[in-house]
Amino acid sequence: MPMTAQQTQDAANALFWTAWQAGSPALNGGAVARVEWDAVGDADLKDKDDAFARVKFLTLSGRQTSFGPPGGRRFTNNFAVSVEIYVPRGRGRRVADELAQIAVAAFEGVALQGGDAFFTGVYPKEAGAYANYWEIDVAAYGQYTSLA
């Protein structure tokens, strides 16, 4: 069933949150590591002393794949979910790597709502030191089908 950008974002966020709730407590002293959802600026990262992730949904491009009346034209849209993982330097880079693997596992090879949205590639990348944190970013790219 075709999806909107908002439905795709909600489904992707739910995938991540489910995996994060299950996996992050073992690496974060028994508590679920904090998540900042979309549009959190760098100023909001100051003076934090815990591990956390910042999650953003990005619509990248799209193309019309069929003709028809309004409401019946199909589009294939590309999107990305960006997960930036921050761990205080004193806790070590290994914890950041392991939290990144939770994000990778949440998206890799997953289809949403019967296959009308799916992930085409998931890539972790070390960003290095950022303020008082180790930062590792995970980019999950995908496609979804919509009607307009």
N, C-alpha and C positions, 0 to 999 in steps of 0.2 A: 504494500500500500504506500503510495507516495507520501512524503513527509514535508513539513515546512522546516525552515532553518531553526526555528524555536523548538520544534519537536525533536530535531536531530541533536541540538545542544542539550536539551533536557535528558535525552536518552544517554548521550555520551557522559554527561556529568553524573548520572546515576550509576553508570558502569564504574567510573573512577571512584565515586564515593563508597560504593559497596566493597571494592577491593581495598581501598584505603582504610576503611573501618576494620576490615578483617586483618590486614597485615601490619599497619603502622604501630599499633600498641606494643608489639614485641620489640620494636626498635626505639620506642619513645617512652621507656619507663612505665609501660602499662596503660598509658593514655593514648587516645587517638590523636595523631599529630594534626595540628590546626590546618585548615584550608581557607585560603582567601579566594573568593570566586570573582572572576572577571573584573576588570577595570579598577584594580587596586594599584594606586601609584606608588612610586619608590619611597615617598615620604612616609607611607604607612609601614614600611619595613624597619624603620629605625627603632632602636631600643627594644628589640625582641630577643629573648634568650632561649627560645625553644625552636625545635624543628618544625617546619611548616611547608606547605605547597601553595603556589599561586596558580590557578587554573583559568585559562582563557579559551574561548571558542572563536575561531576566525573563519569567515566565509571568504574563500579565495577566488573562485571563478565559476562560471556556469555556461552551459550552452543549450540551446533548444534542440531537442532530438525528435520532435514530431510536430505536425501541423494540426490545426483544428480550431474550433471556436474558443473564445475565452473560457477558461476553466478546464479545457481539454488538451492544452498543449503541454507536453512533457519536457522537462528540463533535467539535465544531469549537472549537479553542482558539486564542486570540490570544496572541502573544508579541512581545517586543522584544529586539533586540540593541543594547546601548549600547556605543559605542566612544568613549572619552575620549582625545583625542590631546594630548600635552604636548610642547612644544618649548621649549628654553631661550630666554629673551628675546633673548639675544645672537645667536641664529641667525635671528631675524626671523619675523614672522607668515606670510610667504609660504610658508615650509617647512611650517608647520602647516596652511595651506590646501591645499597639494598632498598632504600625507599624508591629510588628510580626504577628498580626492577618490579616493584609493585605496580607502578604506573604503566610500564611496558606490558606486563601481563594482563592488565585491565583491558587493553585495547587490541593487542596483537591477534589477528585472525578472527576478529569478532564481527558479526553481522547484526544489525538492528532491525526489528520489525519485519521479519520475513525476507530480509536481504535487500530492501530498498535503500538501506544505508549500510555501509560497511567500511572497514578500515583497510587501506591499501598498503600501509607501511608505518612502522613505529620505530623511532630512532632516538636512543639516548645520546646525549652529548655533554661532556664535561665543560662547564663554563668557567670553572676555577673559583678563585677567592672573590667574594663580593662583600664589602664591608667586613663584618665579623663572621661571615658564613662561608661554607663550601656550597657552591651552587652547581647542580646538575639539571639540565633541561631535557625533557622528553617531548618530542614532536610526534603526534599521531595524525597521519593524513588519511583522508577518506573521501567517499562520494555518497551523495544521496540523490534520490529522484524526487522531483516536485512537480506539481501541476500549476499552471497559471492561465 
